[in-house]
Amino acid sequence: MRGVDALNAVPHLLLGIVVASFFRGSLLAIVMVVMLTHWTQTARMVRSEILSLRQQDQFRAAVSQGFTRAQLIRHVGLPRVLGHLGVASGLLVPHAVWHESTLTFLGLGMPPHLPSLGSLLQFGQESLLSGSWWSLAVPAGLLVLTTVSLAGLFRSRVSHA
């Protein structure tokens, strides 16, 4: 967990800029940036779930029955962690949209010919000086609406589960 803490100490956007600058204009670079900077929160969540699971009677009963470590993980730990991993992955989607938009806006994300909210924001910023404020307001509003609705969708599924 010390390695996780060390990676969390580095600002995500700064690390994203460094990684994306090596692979300019690549969707793979965006995916790598999001995975590299956000797996740590999921690792912390899984670790805390496993530590709390070790204190429960179900886990103690499995240990007393002679389950091996692999059996404990497969039969006791994995069913408990899979739901949390799905929720964590779903809640990561809005943040990934922001990462992609930011990196594309800075010129390190998707190429200009591919559709992206970041490229729409970049074009809107360029036309803002000519008095076309709506060309920036519409993509910015769409970005906020997209991320809020995705986060709301996943949070509502979490509360019903």
C-alpha positions, 0 to 999 in steps of 0.5 A: 500500500505504500506504492499506492500512497506514493502514486496517489501523491502525484497529481493525476492531471500532471501524470496524465499530461506526461503519459499522453505526451508520449502517445499523442492523439491515441485513445489508448493513451487516454485509457492508459492515463485513466487506468494508471491514475485511478486503479489506486482508489479501487485497490484501497477499496478492495483491500479495505473490503478484504480486511473487513471480511477477515473479521466476519464469521463466514471467513473464520468458518471457512478458515476453520474448515481448512480452505486454502488461500485460493479457495478463500479468495474464490468462494468468500472474497471474490463474491464480495469484491466483484460488486464493489469493483463494478460500482467503482468502475462505473463511477470512474466513467464520468472522471474518464470523460473529464480526463479525455476532455481535458487532455484533448483540450490541451492538445494531448488527447484525441486528434482534431478530426475525431469527435470529442468534447475536448475538441469541441471546447477547444474550437469553442474557445477559439470562436469565443473571441469573435463573440460566439459565446454559445459555441463554448457554452454548449460543449461545456454544458454538455460536458457537465450534463454528461458527467452528472448524468453518468454519475447519477446513473451509477449512484442510483444503481448503487443505492438500489443494489 
